[in-house]
Amino acid sequence: MADRSRSLGRPFWTFWTAAALANLGDGIRVAAFPLLAAALSDDPVAVAAVAAAQFLPWLVTGLLAGALADRRAARALIVAADAGRVVVLAAVAVAVATGVASVALVVAAAFLLGVGETLRDTAAQTAIPRLVDDAQLERANGRLVAGEIVGNEFVGPPVGAMLFVVGAALPFAINGASLALAVMLVLSLPLSLARPGPARSGADADGRSAAADPARRGALAGLRWLARQPVLRTLVVVGAAVAAADSAWFAIFVLYARQSLGLGAFGFGLLLATGAAGGLAGSLVADRLIGRFRHRPVLAWSMAVTAGTPALLAVAPHRIAAVAVVVTTSASFAVLNVVALSIRQRLVPGDLLGRVVAASRMLSYGCAALGALAGGALAAGLGMRAPFLFSATVAVAATAAWCVASRPTAPGGPA
């Protein structure tokens, strides 16, 4: 349980500040990249390619990032990833300012920045157990998720849009500056993050270590280890299913908001900002929920609420219902993320944590992409309500699967 009587400590808050600066930059880029793509081309395929290029690295380089995170020092990896992204952003800013930017250059830059993000985010997950006590993992992860939501959803996008209006190169320059500050903060972190090796013992419950078990070597070791762990394997699978369900309805939500709710661009943006408030609240109370109800039931409820609540919009297409859905699902999804992160950090051997985190995220992002495509197909073939009902169906299946796999008699299950 989270120890609320003790401070998380100066090293953690230094790390948090660096992560917040990186997330602020990511949020600025969320708005700036599509605006730049649309300014360079009115081809929907070209604009969509820029968005896809930012997520593709998790499928292409995610496992490699996990292997590096387990073999190299977290501090060095985070610094290298962010420094590399500073160089790419500087190149984009110069290209835009001099008028030589093209869609192809923006797609390439988006992909390279995504590669850096996979490396940074994976290494960051292996760093948390070194910065706080085991009893403080939920609280620390909750604060990190809160900072991510503020930077990526609250502050970053509107700032990015305003900077783009002032000057198209400005958001990329500011993004690079924020990452440069983050690099300096990370360099001031304790030497424990400058040494490679697991944050805690690399041995499983059966005493095996990476040196003694050939199956725990290589980039695919995270997937192989998950395949032998029924509870964590189920957590990853049902988490990916929930991500797919969430993407299915959210992919067509902008059309639903326009056609069924009568919302324009400003109203839709306001609706999303309201949802971000729910996510922020969920991330801040997650550790208290776990302290009171334990991990297993909190996970079950967060899965059911995240994927099940959108069904309300299939039967009640009203603005009030939409507000309730985006706030509730954002809050429950934030809780789900905090609990899943904390369980992985506790149960995965330290020498495999990076690869398991990368494998989990690769599956989650892949299923989210498939879910978005499925949502579009369902809406086109069966009507706008179909993705919301699909999400509810997944909610029932995923929650039931988790409750069965994590029942107290299951070996290695969370409390």
Secondary structure, 3 states (H helix, E strand, C coil): CCCCCCCCCHHHHHHHHHHHHHHHHHHHHHHHHHHHHHHHCCCHHHHHHHHHHHHHHHHHHHHHHHHHHHHCCHHHHHHHHHHHHHHHHHHHHHHHHHCCCCHHHHHHHHHHHHHHHHHHHHHHHHHHHHHCCHHHHHHHHHHHHHHHHHHHHHHHHHHHHHHHHHCCCHHHHHHHHHHHHHHHHHHCCCHHHCCCCCCCCCCCCCCCCCCCCHHHCCCCHHHHHHHCCHHHHHHHHHHHHHHHHHHHHHCCHHHHHHHCCCCCHHHHHHHHHHHHHHHHHHHHHHHHHHHHHCHHHHHHHHHHHHHHHHHHHHHCCCHHHHHHHHHHHHHHHHHHHHHHHHHHHHHCCHHHHHHHHHHHHHHHHHHHHHHHHHHHHHHHHHCCCHHHHHHHHHHHHHHHHHHHHCCCCCCCCCC
